[in-house]
Amino acid sequence: MMEQHKSLLSFNTFGIDVTATCFAEYHSVDELLEIIKTNTCDRILHVGCGSNLLFLNNFDGLVLHSAIRNVELVKETSEEVVVRVGSGMVFDDLISYTLKRGWFGLENLSLIPGEVGASAVQNIGAYGVEAKDFITLIELVDLRTGEQLTMSNRDANYAYRYSIFKSKELWGKYAVTHVHFRLKKRLEMNLEYGGLKSAYEGVVSNASNLDFSDQTIEQAMRLRQIIIEMRNNKLPDPKVLGNAGSFFMNPIITRKQFDDLLVQYPSMPHYPVDEDHIKVPAGWLIEQSGWKGKNLGRAGVYAKQALVLVNLGGANGTDIVALSDAVRRDVKSKFGVDIHPEVNFI
């Protein structure tokens, strides 16, 4: 059912109080096609939880939201499964669902906010794992014509926090209706990033109170809980402080630029990307630039994690952008490194 002048407060985790001229939620591809067929708005925006959006103004057009939340087993072998998941399912719910069935791979992405459809668009990632590592196929609907099509992992042109859906040519053109994930039946834990190994080893000797007969499921659920605790310790609850999680992408710089910076900042954390490029934590750059815990009016940099910008109460999109610009300017001035928002400005 089409709604008029719908508040989008519950569809953006920054807590920006804006409205959409029209709003519609669909529970099937057929419902979506009918909405497209009868739509008269010039602008169309498809949203999930809004955990990667920053609204600058009211949206003059149609906002769509998927309520397709089914999980279907498409293929199964002795080593892996392929599941087809509705785009409206909360991504963390998918992780819980798959791990309880002994389907592994997504555990390092635990508690990342957002829905399954957005995971394919944003190529979400955390603790050394990205969604692209498991996505095999994306089902799409053209928001203008209603044409249904599929796109392979390869054709999605995945890169760090990027897919072809974020390009100027395709941004906002398609609705993701289903995403196919290939998951393993044997647990292969990735503990090489962000202190996971030490955190896991610190609790692995404790008796588990999880009621699962398969030890590998217990291990995966234990790792998931560690990641959830780590994220909760450094990221604010959007219901308390409006935010979009990590606001900036970690910059990838040349090895020469890194070597030059290392002379002045020998303790600078870093992660090799390839022989010629190094990834540097944006949060560290921001903290060293003096912004951690500081604010600019009603927008602030979170005191526990400088990568996160927060709505301190009553901030609008312009307030957040002003803070973002100030932080980026100071990081550039101090380090000569450009950092770019991961969040989409609407």
TORLUM-285990 format. One record per residue (C-alpha): residue in three letters; x, y, z. Coordinates in steps of 0.2 Angstrom, whole numbers, plus 5000, padded with zeros to 4 digits. Each point is the difference from the previous one (the first is absolute). Layout:
N
+------+------+------+------+
: type :    u :    v :    w :
+------+------+------+------+
:  Ala :    X :    Y :    Z :
...
+------+------+------+------+
! end
This chain:
346
+------+------+------+------+
: type :    u :    v :    w :
+------+------+------+------+
:  Met : 5000 : 5000 : 5000 :
:  Met : 5006 : 5017 : 4995 :
:  Glu : 5002 : 5012 : 5015 :
:  Gln : 5001 : 5019 : 4998 :
:  His : 5012 : 5012 : 5009 :
:  Lys : 5008 : 4985 : 5009 :
:  Ser : 5013 : 5004 : 5014 :
:  Leu : 5017 : 4992 : 4997 :
:  Leu : 5005 : 5001 : 5018 :
:  Ser : 5000 : 4981 : 5002 :
:  Phe : 5009 : 4998 : 4983 :
:  Asn : 5016 : 5008 : 5004 :
:  Thr : 5011 : 4996 : 5015 :
:  Phe : 5006 : 5018 : 5001 :
:  Gly : 4983 : 5005 : 5007 :
:  Ile : 4998 : 5014 : 4987 :
:  Asp : 4981 : 5005 : 5000 :
:  Val : 4996 : 5002 : 4982 :
:  Thr : 4985 : 4994 : 4990 :
:  Ala : 4997 : 4992 : 4983 :
:  Thr : 4986 : 5006 : 4988 :
:  Cys : 4995 : 4982 : 4997 :
:  Phe : 5005 : 4983 : 5009 :
:  Ala : 4997 : 4982 : 4996 :
:  Glu : 5005 : 4984 : 5007 :
:  Tyr : 4999 : 4984 : 4990 :
:  His : 5000 : 4981 : 5006 :
:  Ser : 5003 : 4992 : 4983 :
:  Val : 5007 : 5004 : 4983 :
:  Asp : 4982 : 5000 : 4993 :
:  Glu : 4996 : 5014 : 5012 :
:  Leu : 5015 : 5010 : 4995 :
:  Leu : 4996 : 4998 : 4982 :
:  Glu : 4982 : 5007 : 5003 :
:  Ile : 5007 : 5015 : 5010 :
:  Ile : 5012 : 5004 : 4986 :
:  Lys : 4986 : 4998 : 4987 :
:  Thr : 4988 : 5013 : 5009 :
:  Asn : 5014 : 5012 : 5006 :
:  Thr : 4999 : 5018 : 4994 :
:  Cys : 5015 : 5007 : 5010 :
:  Asp : 5015 : 5006 : 4990 :
:  Arg : 5012 : 4995 : 5014 :
:  Ile : 5002 : 4983 : 5008 :
:  Leu : 5011 : 4995 : 5014 :
:  His : 5001 : 4982 : 5007 :
:  Val : 5005 : 4999 : 5018 :
:  Gly : 5004 : 4986 : 5013 :
:  Cys : 5002 : 5004 : 5018 :
:  Gly : 5009 : 5017 : 4995 :
:  Ser : 5016 : 4995 : 5009 :
:  Asn : 5010 : 5007 : 4986 :
:  Leu : 4990 : 5016 : 4995 :
:  Leu : 5000 : 5018 : 5005 :
:  Phe : 4985 : 5010 : 4995 :
:  Leu : 5004 : 5018 : 4997 :
:  Asn : 4981 : 5005 : 4996 :
:  Asn : 4983 : 4993 : 4998 :
:  Phe : 4999 : 4987 : 4986 :
:  Asp : 4989 : 5007 : 4986 :
:  Gly : 4996 : 4983 : 4992 :
:  Leu : 4996 : 4982 : 5003 :
:  Val : 5009 : 4990 : 5014 :
:  Leu : 5000 : 4981 : 4999 :
:  His : 5004 : 4987 : 5013 :
:  Ser : 5001 : 4981 : 4998 :
:  Ala : 4991 : 4989 : 5013 :
:  Ile : 5005 : 4984 : 4990 :
:  Arg : 5009 : 4990 : 5014 :
:  Asn : 5000 : 4982 : 4995 :
:  Val : 5015 : 4988 : 5000 :
:  Glu : 5000 : 4986 : 4987 :
:  Leu : 5012 : 4986 : 4998 :
:  Val : 5005 : 5000 : 4982 :
:  Lys : 5014 : 4988 : 5000 :
:  Glu : 5009 : 4988 : 5012 :
:  Thr : 5015 : 4989 : 4998 :
:  Ser : 5011 : 4991 : 5013 :
:  Glu : 5011 : 5016 : 5002 :
:  Glu : 4988 : 5015 : 4997 :
:  Val : 4983 : 5007 : 4998 :
:  Val : 4993 : 5014 : 4989 :
:  Val : 4986 : 5010 : 5008 :
:  Arg : 4988 : 5013 : 4992 :
:  Val : 4995 : 5013 : 5012 :
:  Gly : 4987 : 5014 : 4999 :
:  Ser : 5008 : 5018 : 5000 :
:  Gly : 4989 : 5006 : 5014 :
:  Met : 5007 : 4987 : 5013 :
:  Val : 5011 : 5008 : 5013 :
:  Phe : 5018 : 4995 : 4996 :
:  Asp : 5004 : 4995 : 5018 :
:  Asp : 4985 : 4989 : 5001 :
:  Leu : 5006 : 4991 : 4985 :
:  Ile : 5017 : 4997 : 5008 :
:  Ser : 4991 : 4993 : 5016 :
:  Tyr : 4989 : 4989 : 4988 :
:  Thr : 5014 : 4993 : 4990 :
:  Leu : 5012 : 4996 : 5015 :
:  Lys : 4987 : 4991 : 5009 :
:  Arg : 4998 : 4988 : 4985 :
:  Gly : 5019 : 4998 : 4999 :
:  Trp : 5002 : 5011 : 4985 :
:  Phe : 5016 : 5010 : 5002 :
:  Gly : 5009 : 5016 : 4993 :
:  Leu : 4990 : 5015 : 5005 :
:  Glu : 5004 : 5000 : 5019 :
:  Asn : 5013 : 5014 : 4999 :
:  Leu : 4986 : 5011 : 4993 :
:  Ser : 4990 : 4998 : 5016 :
:  Leu : 4990 : 5016 : 5006 :
:  Ile : 5003 : 5010 : 4985 :
:  Pro : 4984 : 5010 : 4998 :
:  Gly : 4990 : 4999 : 4984 :
:  Glu : 4990 : 4988 : 4990 :
:  Val : 5006 : 4986 : 4987 :
:  Gly : 4996 : 5011 : 4985 :
:  Ala : 5012 : 5014 : 5006 :
:  Ser : 5013 : 4987 : 5004 :
:  Ala : 5002 : 4996 : 4981 :
:  Val : 4999 : 5019 : 4995 :
:  Gln : 5013 : 5006 : 5013 :
:  Asn : 5011 : 4985 : 5001 :
:  Ile : 5000 : 5001 : 5019 :
:  Gly : 5015 : 4994 : 5009 :
:  Ala : 5008 : 4998 : 5017 :
:  Tyr : 5014 : 4990 : 5008 :
:  Gly : 5008 : 4995 : 4984 :
:  Val : 4984 : 4993 : 4992 :
:  Glu : 4989 : 5008 : 4986 :
:  Ala : 4983 : 4996 : 4994 :
:  Lys : 5007 : 4997 : 4982 :
:  Asp : 5010 : 4985 : 5007 :
:  Phe : 4983 : 4991 : 5001 :
:  Ile : 4988 : 5008 : 4987 :
:  Thr : 4998 : 4990 : 4984 :
:  Leu : 4985 : 5008 : 4992 :
:  Ile : 4989 : 5015 : 5003 :
:  Glu : 4982 : 5001 : 4994 :
:  Leu : 4994 : 5017 : 4994 :
:  Val : 4985 : 5010 : 4994 :
:  Asp : 5002 : 5016 : 4989 :
:  Leu : 4991 : 5014 : 5010 :
:  Arg : 4994 : 5008 : 4984 :
:  Thr : 4996 : 4986 : 4988 :
:  Gly : 4996 : 4986 : 5012 :
:  Glu : 5012 : 4989 : 4990 :
:  Gln : 5007 : 4985 : 5011 :
:  Leu : 5018 : 4995 : 4998 :
:  Thr : 5014 : 4992 : 5009 :
:  Met : 5018 : 5005 : 5003 :
:  Ser : 5015 : 4989 : 5004 :
:  Asn : 5013 : 5004 : 5013 :
:  Arg : 5013 : 5003 : 4986 :
:  Asp : 4988 : 5012 : 4991 :
:  Ala : 4997 : 5010 : 5016 :
:  Asn : 5018 : 5006 : 5000 :
:  Tyr : 5003 : 4998 : 5018 :
:  Ala : 5014 : 5010 : 5009 :
:  Tyr : 5002 : 5007 : 5017 :
:  Arg : 4983 : 5007 : 5006 :
:  Tyr : 4995 : 5001 : 4982 :
:  Ser : 4989 : 4991 : 4987 :
:  Ile : 4995 : 5006 : 4982 :
:  Phe : 4983 : 5005 : 5008 :
:  Lys : 5009 : 5014 : 5008 :
:  Ser : 5006 : 5007 : 4983 :
:  Lys : 4993 : 5016 : 4993 :
:  Glu : 4992 : 4989 : 4986 :
:  Leu : 4991 : 4988 : 5011 :
:  Trp : 4997 : 5009 : 5017 :
:  Gly : 4982 : 4999 : 5004 :
:  Lys : 4995 : 4991 : 4984 :
:  Tyr : 4996 : 4983 : 5007 :
:  Ala : 4992 : 4992 : 5015 :
:  Val : 5009 : 4985 : 5007 :
:  Thr : 4986 : 4987 : 5004 :
:  His : 5011 : 4984 : 5004 :
:  Val : 5018 : 4996 : 5003 :
:  His : 5008 : 4983 : 4998 :
:  Phe : 5014 : 4995 : 5013 :
:  Arg : 5012 : 4986 : 4999 :
:  Leu : 5004 : 4994 : 5017 :
:  Lys : 5011 : 4986 : 5007 :
:  Lys : 4995 : 4985 : 5010 :
:  Arg : 5018 : 5000 : 5008 :
:  Leu : 5005 : 5014 : 5012 :
:  Glu : 5015 : 5009 : 4995 :
:  Met : 5002 : 5015 : 5012 :
:  Asn : 5008 : 5016 : 4994 :
:  Leu : 5009 : 5007 : 5016 :
:  Glu : 5013 : 5010 : 4992 :
:  Tyr : 4992 : 5018 : 5001 :
:  Gly : 4996 : 5012 : 5014 :
:  Gly : 5006 : 4990 : 5015 :
:  Leu : 4988 : 4986 : 4997 :
:  Lys : 5013 : 4987 : 5003 :
:  Ser : 5005 : 5005 : 5017 :
:  Ala : 4982 : 5003 : 5005 :
:  Tyr : 4995 : 4983 : 4994 :
:  Glu : 5015 : 4992 : 5009 :
:  Gly : 4996 : 5009 : 5016 :
:  Val : 4983 : 4991 : 5001 :
:  Val : 5002 : 4984 : 4991 :
:  Ser : 5005 : 4990 : 5016 :
:  Asn : 4984 : 5006 : 5009 :
:  Ala : 4986 : 4987 : 5000 :
:  Ser : 4986 : 5004 : 4987 :
:  Asn : 4982 : 5001 : 5005 :
:  Leu : 4994 : 4999 : 4983 :
:  Asp : 4988 : 4986 : 4997 :
:  Phe : 5007 : 4993 : 4983 :
:  Ser : 5005 : 4982 : 4997 :
:  Asp : 5012 : 5005 : 4986 :
:  Gln : 5016 : 5007 : 5007 :
:  Thr : 5004 : 5010 : 4984 :
:  Ile : 4983 : 5009 : 5003 :
:  Glu : 5005 : 5004 : 5017 :
:  Gln : 5017 : 5007 : 4995 :
:  Ala : 4991 : 5011 : 4986 :
:  Met : 4987 : 5006 : 5013 :
:  Arg : 5014 : 5004 : 5012 :
:  Leu : 5009 : 5010 : 4987 :
:  Arg : 4984 : 5009 : 4995 :
:  Gln : 4997 : 5005 : 5018 :
:  Ile : 5018 : 5007 : 5002 :
:  Ile : 4997 : 5010 : 4984 :
:  Ile : 4983 : 5007 : 5007 :
:  Glu : 5008 : 5005 : 5016 :
:  Met : 5015 : 5008 : 4991 :
:  Arg : 4988 : 5010 : 4989 :
:  Asn : 4989 : 5005 : 5015 :
:  Asn : 5015 : 5006 : 5010 :
:  Lys : 5005 : 5012 : 4986 :
:  Leu : 4984 : 5005 : 4990 :
:  Pro : 4985 : 5009 : 5007 :
:  Asp : 4983 : 4994 : 5000 :
:  Pro : 4991 : 5010 : 4986 :
:  Lys : 4984 : 5000 : 5012 :
:  Val : 5010 : 5010 : 5012 :
:  Leu : 5012 : 5010 : 4989 :
:  Gly : 4995 : 5001 : 4982 :
:  Asn : 5015 : 4994 : 4989 :
:  Ala : 5003 : 4990 : 4984 :
:  Gly : 5014 : 4989 : 5007 :
:  Ser : 5017 : 5003 : 4991 :
:  Phe : 4997 : 5017 : 4992 :
:  Phe : 5017 : 5000 : 4990 :
:  Met : 5009 : 4987 : 4990 :
:  Asn : 5017 : 4995 : 5005 :
:  Pro : 5012 : 5008 : 4987 :
:  Ile : 5011 : 4990 : 4989 :
:  Ile : 5017 : 5009 : 4997 :
:  Thr : 5015 : 4996 : 4990 :
:  Arg : 5014 : 4991 : 5008 :
:  Lys : 5012 : 5016 : 4997 :
:  Gln : 4987 : 5011 : 5009 :
:  Phe : 4999 : 4988 : 5014 :
:  Asp : 5019 : 4998 : 5002 :
:  Asp : 5001 : 5019 : 5001 :
:  Leu : 4987 : 5001 : 5013 :
:  Leu : 5007 : 4986 : 5010 :
:  Val : 5016 : 5011 : 5003 :
:  Gln : 4990 : 5012 : 5009 :
:  Tyr : 4987 : 4988 : 5007 :
:  Pro : 5009 : 4984 : 5004 :
:  Ser : 4985 : 4993 : 5009 :
:  Met : 4988 : 5003 : 4987 :
:  Pro : 4989 : 4984 : 4998 :
:  His : 4999 : 4993 : 4982 :
:  Tyr : 4994 : 4985 : 4990 :
:  Pro : 5009 : 4995 : 4983 :
:  Val : 4988 : 4999 : 4985 :
:  Asp : 5013 : 4995 : 4987 :
:  Glu : 5018 : 5004 : 4996 :
:  Asp : 4997 : 5018 : 4996 :
:  His : 4985 : 5005 : 5012 :
:  Ile : 4997 : 5001 : 5018 :
:  Lys : 4983 : 5002 : 5009 :
:  Val : 5001 : 5012 : 5015 :
:  Pro : 4986 : 5001 : 5013 :
:  Ala : 4990 : 5016 : 4998 :
:  Gly : 4995 : 5000 : 5018 :
:  Trp : 5018 : 5001 : 5005 :
:  Leu : 5003 : 5015 : 4988 :
:  Ile : 4985 : 5009 : 5007 :
:  Glu : 5005 : 4997 : 5018 :
:  Gln : 5018 : 5006 : 4997 :
:  Ser : 4992 : 5015 : 4992 :
:  Gly : 4992 : 5005 : 5017 :
:  Trp : 4982 : 4996 : 4996 :
:  Lys : 4996 : 4985 : 5010 :
:  Gly : 4986 : 5004 : 5013 :
:  Lys : 4999 : 5018 : 4993 :
:  Asn : 4984 : 5008 : 4992 :
:  Leu : 4995 : 5013 : 4988 :
:  Gly : 4983 : 5007 : 5006 :
:  Arg : 4987 : 4985 : 5001 :
:  Ala : 5012 : 4988 : 4991 :
:  Gly : 5015 : 4991 : 5008 :
:  Val : 5013 : 4988 : 4998 :
:  Tyr : 4997 : 4985 : 5011 :
:  Ala : 5011 : 4999 : 5015 :
:  Lys : 5003 : 4981 : 4999 :
:  Gln : 5003 : 4999 : 4981 :
:  Ala : 5006 : 5015 : 4990 :
:  Leu : 4994 : 4992 : 4984 :
:  Val : 4982 : 5003 : 5006 :
:  Leu : 4990 : 5016 : 4998 :
:  Val : 4985 : 5002 : 5011 :
:  Asn : 4984 : 5010 : 5002 :
:  Leu : 5001 : 5008 : 5017 :
:  Gly : 4982 : 5005 : 4999 :
:  Gly : 4991 : 5010 : 4987 :
:  Ala : 5013 : 5000 : 4987 :
:  Asn : 4995 : 5001 : 4982 :
:  Gly : 5009 : 4993 : 4985 :
:  Thr : 5009 : 5017 : 4997 :
:  Asp : 5007 : 4999 : 5018 :
:  Ile : 5008 : 4983 : 4997 :
:  Val : 5007 : 5005 : 4983 :
:  Ala : 5008 : 5016 : 5008 :
:  Leu : 5008 : 4989 : 5013 :
:  Ser : 5006 : 4987 : 4986 :
:  Asp : 5008 : 5014 : 4990 :
:  Ala : 5009 : 5007 : 5015 :
:  Val : 5007 : 4983 : 5005 :
:  Arg : 5005 : 4996 : 4982 :
:  Arg : 5009 : 5017 : 4999 :
:  Asp : 5010 : 4998 : 5015 :
:  Val : 5005 : 4982 : 4996 :
:  Lys : 5006 : 5006 : 4983 :
:  Ser : 5009 : 5015 : 5008 :
:  Lys : 5009 : 4989 : 5012 :
:  Phe : 5004 : 4984 : 4990 :
:  Gly : 4997 : 5005 : 4982 :
:  Val : 4988 : 4986 : 4999 :
:  Asp : 4982 : 5001 : 4993 :
:  Ile : 4987 : 4991 : 5009 :
:  His : 4983 : 4997 : 4992 :
:  Pro : 4982 : 4997 : 5007 :
:  Glu : 4994 : 4983 : 4999 :
:  Val : 4982 : 5007 : 5003 :
:  Asn : 4989 : 5005 : 4986 :
:  Phe : 4994 : 5018 : 5000 :
:  Ile : 4982 : 5001 : 4994 :
+------+------+------+------+
! end
